Amino acid sequence: MMSKRCKYALKAMVRLARNYNQGFLPTAVIAKDENIPKKFLEQILLELKRVYFVNSKKGPQGGYYLVKSPDEISLADIYRIFDGPIALTPCVSINFYEPCDDCVDEAACYLRHELINVREKTRNSMLEATLTSFMK
């Protein structure tokens, strides 16, 4: 299940995508429009800034803006930042691989093959879901 933090990040990013190339959006505007607690949103935006998805400008005419096109940022990108791996188990994760503690032979594991299929289907769907697709 997607965490509230990840959901709020997605909502904020979609709001910024709607404003892409139209200037800066103050945190207060995003918080009000998307019904996100302002202090929580500020923390989320700082994390998104740290990974270069957004940038900001201080001052009365300042705010946040997307660094990349809404077509270049996917649900998978945002999910990985806030909720970690897409895979259901660590042994099938692409970016966060770890062997399972209870598995004696990974190659013979009867769960692993199907969980890789599930991961791929989920990952592909999440990669196709760009910020642009949420604006329709």
C-alpha positions in Angstrom: 0.0 0.0 0.0 1.2 3.5 -0.9 2.1 5.6 2.2 0.3 8.9 2.9 3.7 10.6 2.3 4.1 9.1 -1.1 0.4 9.9 -2.0 0.9 13.5 -0.9 4.2 13.7 -3.0 2.3 12.4 -6.0 -0.5 14.9 -5.5 2.0 17.8 -5.1 3.9 16.7 -8.2 0.8 16.5 -10.3 -0.2 19.9 -9.1 3.3 21.2 -10.1 2.9 19.4 -13.5 -0.3 21.3 -14.1 1.7 24.5 -13.7 4.7 23.3 -15.7 6.5 26.2 -17.5 4.1 28.7 -16.0 6.2 29.9 -13.1 6.5 29.1 -9.4 3.8 27.7 -7.1 4.0 28.6 -3.4 3.9 25.8 -0.9 0.7 27.3 0.6 -1.1 27.1 -2.7 -0.1 23.5 -3.3 -1.1 22.6 0.3 -4.5 24.3 -0.1 -5.3 23.0 -3.6 -4.3 19.4 -2.8 -5.5 19.3 0.9 -2.1 18.5 2.2 -0.9 19.7 5.7 1.6 22.5 4.9 4.4 21.4 7.3 4.2 17.8 5.9 4.3 19.2 2.3 7.4 21.3 3.1 9.2 18.1 4.1 8.1 16.3 1.0 9.1 19.1 -1.3 12.5 19.3 0.3 13.0 15.5 -0.4 11.9 16.0 -4.0 14.3 18.9 -4.3 17.1 16.7 -2.9 16.6 14.3 -5.8 16.3 17.1 -8.4 12.7 16.6 -9.3 11.8 20.1 -8.2 13.5 23.3 -7.4 12.5 26.4 -5.6 12.9 30.2 -5.5 12.6 32.2 -2.3 10.7 35.4 -1.9 7.2 36.8 -2.4 7.1 35.7 -6.1 8.8 32.4 -5.3 7.7 28.8 -4.9 8.4 25.4 -6.4 8.5 24.2 -10.0 9.3 21.0 -11.8 12.8 20.5 -13.0 11.9 17.8 -15.6 9.0 17.5 -18.0 5.9 15.8 -16.5 6.4 13.1 -19.2 9.8 12.2 -17.7 8.6 11.6 -14.1 6.8 8.4 -13.4 4.8 6.9 -10.5 7.7 4.4 -10.1 10.2 7.3 -9.6 8.1 8.9 -6.8 7.2 5.6 -5.2 10.9 4.5 -4.9 11.8 7.8 -3.3 9.1 7.6 -0.6 8.2 3.9 -0.2 11.3 2.1 -1.5 11.2 -1.0 -3.7 8.4 -1.9 -5.9 9.1 -5.7 -5.5 7.1 -7.6 -2.9 10.2 -9.4 -1.6 13.8 -8.3 -1.4 15.1 -11.2 -3.5 13.2 -10.0 -6.6 14.0 -6.3 -6.2 16.0 -4.6 -9.0 17.3 -1.7 -7.0 17.1 -3.0 -3.5 18.1 -6.7 -3.9 18.8 -8.8 -0.8 18.7 -12.5 -0.4 15.8 -13.8 1.7 16.7 -15.1 5.2 14.5 -18.2 4.8 15.6 -19.2 1.3 18.1 -22.0 1.0 18.4 -22.1 -2.8 17.2 -18.9 -4.6 17.3 -20.6 -8.0 14.9 -23.3 -6.8 12.6 -21.1 -4.9 9.0 -21.7 -6.1 7.9 -18.2 -5.1 10.6 -16.2 -6.7 9.7 -16.9 -10.4 6.1 -15.7 -10.1 7.1 -12.8 -7.9 9.5 -11.6 -10.6 6.5 -11.6 -13.0 4.4 -9.6 -10.6 7.2 -7.2 -10.1 7.7 -6.7 -13.8 4.0 -6.1 -14.5 3.7 -3.7 -11.5 6.9 -1.9 -12.5 5.9 -1.5 -16.1 2.5 -0.1 -15.1 4.1 2.3 -12.7 6.7 3.5 -15.3 3.9 4.1 -17.8 2.0 6.2 -15.3 3.8 9.6 -15.7 2.7 12.8 -14.1 1.1 13.7 -17.5 -1.1 10.6 -17.3 -2.5 11.8 -13.9 -3.6 15.1 -15.4 -6.1 13.6 -17.8 
